[in-house]
Amino acid sequence: MTGTPDAAGFCHQDAGHQGSGAMVGPVIEGPVDMTEAVVAALRQVHDPEISVNIYDLGLVYRIVVDAEGDVAIEMTLTSPTCPVAGMMPLMVRTAVGDVNGVGLIEVSMVWDPPWSQDRLSDLARLELSLF
């Protein structure tokens, strides 16, 4: 994660620049230690069809962790017709629920903006041989 903590230890990271060739990353807000732990948990969830984790695939658009440890995640899928659409939010809730200190977890599926390969991290590009 590349966000910079403020004086209160909260991370406020804006998404990357689309079309720049760099990963279009998620918006991340919350205490740095918790947001880093949530990102680590999301990296344990893999798209079963692609075998790359959902964070590096760029499927996560927004992560907000409040002071009580409640987590809100906005994510998408590579396609609205993805066969794992029904089970992906549960997989995310389960992984994030294992993070110490996490309270309520809300996972929202969004379709705008649509996912594109611009959202892939360098790691995902390497794993998918897209360099």
Secondary structure by P-SEA (a helix, b strand, c coil): cccccccccbbbbccccccccccccccccccaaaaaaaaaaaaacccccccccccccccccbbbbccccbbbbbbccccccccccccaaaaaaaaaaacccccbbbbbbbcccccccccccaaaaaaaccc
